[in-house]
Amino acid sequence: MQPSGTLRIHELTAEERAVYAKLKPERLPEHVAIIMDGNGRWAGRRSLKRFLGHQQGAKSVQLVTETASRIGLPWLTLYAFSLENKLRRPRAEVNFLMRLLKSYLESNVQRMMDNNVRIRYIGRTHELPPEVQDKMRWAEETTARNTGTTLTLALNYGARSEIVDAFRSLAAEMQRKHLSPGRIDEEDIRRHLYTANMPDPDLLIRTSGEMRISNFLLWQIAYAEIYVTERLWPDFRGVHLLEAIADFQRRERRYGGLGEGGGEVEEDPEQIRIAAG
């Protein structure tokens, strides 16, 4: 499914067009989620202050988002600020990240408008500073009528806390409607997740080479394809998003079933009896 609006392939860089030319547009993932990792290491390798890594990472956010919008990617979700960041990072760094978020929104909303991008958020955003929440609401309202890529920033987000919040909301609904616990199914839980209005990610990208999920979209990525790159987030660009999508298109998604090369299943009753014995 493609978002409304016109594809702008001609706006891709020459390098991006070369990769895009090898893609099958009809097989684009509907939803790409990215764990943006490596800002601090990027700065450290250059003997720079950590905040400069975060600033460069914010530039990558906009560049990758614009490439996503040009190829008609419907959903892009970025892990921007976790609950663990808030609890375990030095206060000065957390305060800087909040100022950077405000600055990013102020500086890039017009570019979002120019690229038909709509911005939304998931997480316990009500715990962020009031002035940050005000700027977030302004950006969301300003871009609400855009019909292209939906950029979702995961802010003050943790997947376990999301599931806790979902169960609290579901429990309140059950109490209000006098429903039996035996009637709960997966769809009931999904309806109460932060991502209830979004499709699950088809592709999860992690930068910096780390082989872990870091408490991100644990429910939603049950069948996502995972792509890990050694590239640090501040060096990640639109062409690297396209390379990840190219890798995604080379895979066979089976959702627990057999693929085309899975072979025939033996159903010899005697063989089954012997195996069971």
N, C-alpha and C positions, 0 to 999 in steps of 0.2 A: 504494500500500500504506500502510495506517495502522498505527501501533503499537497494542499492546493498551491497553485502558483506555477510559474514557469521555471524550468531548469535553466541554470546559468553556467553551463559547461564552459562557455567561451571566457568566463572570468577566472577559470582555474589557471594556475601557472603552467608553463610548458611541461615541467616535471610532473605536476599533478595530472595533466591531460594524458601523458604517456602511460601512467598507471591506470587511469580511468578507462582508457581505450581498451584495456584488457578485461574490464569488468563486464558482467552481465547486469545491466540496469534493472531488469525484472527480478533479479535475485539479491538486490540490496537488503541488508538487514533492516527490519523495521525500527529497531531500537538498539542503540549502542550505548553501553555504560563504560565509563573510564575511571579507574583508580589512578589519580594523578599523583605520582610519587617521585621524589628525587630533588625537590627544590633546594633543600639544605645541602645535599651532597654536591649539587651543581655549583652552589656558591663556594663550598669548602674546597673543591678541586681547583678553584680559581683564587683561593685565598681572599674571598669576599665575605662580607657580612651576610648572614642568613636572609635578612630582609630583601637583599638584592635578588636572591634566588626566587623568593615569593613574587617579587615584582615581575621578573622574567616569566615566571609561570603564569601570571595573569595575562601576559601578552599571548602566550600559547593558547589560553582558553579562547580568546576572541578569534585568533587565526584558525583554529580547528573548527570552531563553530561556524565561521563563514564558509569554510570548505564544505562542511556538512550541509549547509543551506543551499549551496550551489549545485550539489548533486541530488538534492531532494530527499535527504535523510529525514524521516518523520520525527524521530525522538533521539535526543542526545542527553545523557545524564552524567554529571560529573561529581565525583566525591571531593568536595571542596574543603569541608571543615567537619571533623568528626567530634563526637562527644569526648573521645580520648584526647584529642587535641586540646579541648577546653580544660580538661582536668589535669593533664600531665605536662603541657608545655609551659614555659615560663610566662608569667603574666604579661611581661613587656611584649613578648612575641604574639600572644593572643590579642592584645590591644592593637598591635600593628596589623594583624590579619583582619581585624574588624575595620580599621581605617582603610585598608587596601580594598576590602569588599565595597565599602561606600564609594571609594574613588573609582573602582572598576565600573560600578553601575552608572555613576555620573558621567564617566568618560565614554562609555560604550553603548548607552541606550540608543543614541542616534544611529550608530552603526547597526544595531539590531533592527531598527526600523528600516534602514536601507536594505538590509538583507532578509526582511520578512520573518525575523526570528521572534518567537514568543518566549518569555522567560517565566519560569515557575520555580518553586522550592519544595523540598521535603526535609523533614527533621523537626526537632523541637525548637523551631525558630522563635517561639514565644519567649525563650530564655535568652535570646540575644539582646544587646543593648537597644533601648527604645529608638535611638536615632538611626541605628542600622535597620531596624524593622521598618521605620518610616521610609527610608530610601528603597528598601526592597519592595514595599507596597507600591511606591511611585513607579518603579521600573516595571513591575508586573502589570499595573493598570495601563501604563503607557503603551506596552506591547501586546495587550490582551487581544486586539483585533487582528494581529498578524496571523497568517495562515500557513506559514512555512514550518521550518524546524522548530520544535519545542525544546528549548534548552532548560533542563532542570538541574538546579544546583542543590546538592545534598549538603545542608548546613546544620551544624550541631546535630549531626545524624549518627545513629548507630543502629544496626539491623536488629540486635536483640531488644533494644529499647522500643524500636518500631513494633516488634511483635508483642511486647508487653502492652504498649498503647493500644494495639489492635484488639487484644484480648479484653482489656478494660472496657473498650468501647462496645465490643460484642456482648460482654457480660451485662452492661447497662441496657443494651437493646433487648436482650433475653428477659431481663427482669421487667422491663417496661411492657413487653409484649407477652409475658408469661409463657415463654418458650421452653421446651425440654432440652437439656444438654444433648440428648441423643439425636437431636435433629441437626446438630452442627455439622457442616461439611466444609470442604476447602474453599468453596465459593464464598461462604459466610466470612471466613477469615480474610480472604482477598479483599472483600468489600470494605474492610476496616483498616487496611494498610494505607500508608501515606500515598502509595502508588495506585490506588484503586482505579483511577481514570486513565491509566497507562498500560500498554502491553508490556509483558515481561521482556527483559533484554534478550536479544538473540546472540549478541556478542559482548563479552566483557574484556576490556583491554586493561592491562596493568603495565605501567612504565617502571623503569629502574631495575628490572630483573628479579624483583622479589616474588617468590612463589607462594603467596598467601592472599586470602580474600579480605582480611582486615575488617571484618564485621560490616561488610557492605552488601546490601540487597540479598541477604541469605535466603529468604523465601523465594525471591523473584528469579534468581539465577540457577534454579534447579536444572534446567536443560540448556543453559547458555554455553556457547563455545567460548573458550578462554584463550586469549592471545597475550603472551608476555613478551615484552621487549626490554632489552638492556638500556635503551635510550632513556635518559632522564627527562622528566616532564618539561623543563624549560627549553629543551631541544626538540620537543615533539611538535610536528607541524601537520598541516593538512595532508601532505603527501604520505605521511606515516599512517594517518587514519586510513587512507586509501589502500595502503599496503596491507594493513590489518584486515580490511574488508576483502581484499583479494585472497588472503589466506583463508578467511571464513568461507569464501565461495568454493574453495578447493576441498572443503570437508563434506562429509556425508552425515547429515543429522538424522539420528535414528530414534531418539526419544525412548530408548529402552528396547526397541525392536531390533530386527535383523536388517542389516544393510544388503545391498545388491550382491555383495560378495560373500554373504553369510553362509551359502551352501544350503543344501536340503537338510531338513530335520529328520533323523531316523525315528521311526515309530514302530519298530519291531517289538511286539509285546514280550517276546521271550528275552530280548536284550534288556528291556525295561525291567522285567522281573529279576533277572540276574543282577543288574546294577543295584536295584533296590535291596536285594538280599545281602 
